[in-house]
C-alpha cells in the first residue's frame, strides 16, 4: 500500500512521519521529496527517512536520472516509490510550489 502526503515544511513533515510510524510504517518505508536536491538530502538525513536509489528504481533508471532534468528525476523516483505516472506529475507540480511530498510504501 502506498500513501502520498503533501506538507508545507519540515515541522509538518516530522509530524506526518511520526503519524505514519504509529500506523506501522518504518522509516525505511518512508520517502520525502523536495524540489531542491540539497534541501531533500538535508531533510532525509534529519528525519531519518529513506532515499530512492538503485534498489527501488533499478540500474538503468538510476543511470538515466544522472542525465535527466530535476523534474524528470523526481517524477521517476516518485514512480519508483509507488506513485502512478499521473500522481508523480501532480506531485512534482506541488514540489514546484516549495512543498514537500512524503510517500510511504509497504
C-alpha positions as CSV (number, residue, x, y, z in Angstrom):
1,X,0.0,0.0,0.0
2,X,1.3,3.4,-1.0
3,X,0.2,6.7,0.6
4,X,1.2,10.2,-0.5
5,X,1.1,13.3,1.7
6,X,1.9,16.9,1.0
7,X,3.2,19.2,3.7
8,X,4.4,22.8,3.7
9,X,7.6,22.5,5.8
10,X,9.9,20.3,7.8
11,X,7.9,20.6,11.1
12,X,4.8,19.3,9.4
13,X,6.8,16.6,7.7
14,X,8.2,15.4,11.1
15,X,4.6,15.2,12.5
16,X,3.4,13.3,9.4
17,X,6.3,10.9,9.6
18,X,5.6,10.2,13.3
19,X,2.0,9.6,12.4
20,X,3.0,7.1,9.7
21,X,5.3,5.3,12.1
22,X,2.4,4.9,14.5
23,X,0.4,3.4,11.6
24,X,3.0,0.7,11.2
25,X,5.4,2.1,8.6
26,X,9.1,2.0,9.3
27,X,11.5,4.8,8.5
28,X,12.8,2.6,5.7
29,X,9.2,2.6,4.2
30,X,9.1,6.5,4.1
31,X,10.5,8.7,1.3
32,X,10.5,12.5,1.4
33,X,10.9,14.7,-1.7
34,X,11.8,18.4,-2.2
35,X,12.5,20.1,-5.4
36,X,15.9,21.3,-4.3
37,X,18.3,18.4,-4.1
38,X,20.3,19.8,-1.2
39,X,17.1,20.5,0.8
40,X,15.8,17.0,0.1
41,X,19.1,15.4,1.3
42,X,19.2,17.5,4.5
43,X,15.6,16.7,5.3
44,X,16.0,13.0,4.5
45,X,19.0,12.9,6.9
46,X,17.4,14.9,9.6
47,X,14.2,12.9,9.7
48,X,15.8,9.5,9.1
49,X,13.8,8.6,6.0
50,X,14.9,6.6,3.0
51,X,16.4,7.7,-0.3
52,X,15.0,6.3,-3.6
53,X,18.0,4.6,-5.1
54,X,19.0,1.8,-7.4
55,X,17.2,-0.8,-5.2
56,X,13.8,0.9,-5.9
57,X,14.5,2.2,-9.4
58,X,16.7,-0.4,-11.0
59,X,20.1,0.2,-12.5
60,X,19.0,1.6,-15.9
61,X,16.6,4.2,-14.5
62,X,19.2,5.2,-11.9
63,X,21.7,5.8,-14.7
64,X,19.2,7.7,-16.8
65,X,18.4,10.0,-13.9
66,X,22.0,11.2,-13.9
67,X,21.4,12.9,-17.2
68,X,17.7,14.0,-16.7
69,X,16.3,17.3,-15.5
70,X,15.5,17.6,-11.8
71,X,11.7,17.4,-12.6
72,X,12.2,14.2,-14.7
73,X,14.4,12.7,-12.0
74,X,11.8,13.5,-9.3
75,X,8.9,12.0,-11.2
76,X,10.9,8.9,-11.9
77,X,11.8,8.5,-8.3
78,X,8.3,9.1,-7.1
79,X,7.0,6.4,-9.5
80,X,9.7,4.0,-8.2
81,X,8.4,4.8,-4.7
82,X,4.9,3.7,-5.7
83,X,3.0,6.6,-7.4
84,X,1.4,6.3,-10.8
85,X,2.8,8.4,-13.7
86,X,-0.1,10.9,-13.3
87,X,0.3,11.1,-9.5
88,X,4.0,11.7,-9.8
89,X,3.4,14.5,-12.3
90,X,0.8,16.1,-10.0
91,X,3.2,15.7,-7.0
92,X,6.1,17.3,-9.0
93,X,3.9,20.4,-9.5
94,X,3.4,20.6,-5.8
95,X,7.2,20.4,-5.3
96,X,7.5,23.4,-7.8
97,X,5.5,25.4,-5.2
98,X,8.0,24.7,-2.5
99,X,6.0,21.9,-0.7
100,X,7.4,18.6,0.5
101,X,6.0,15.2,-0.7
102,X,6.0,12.3,1.7
103,X,5.5,8.8,0.2
104,X,5.1,5.8,2.5
105,X,5.1,2.3,0.9
106,X,4.8,-1.1,2.5
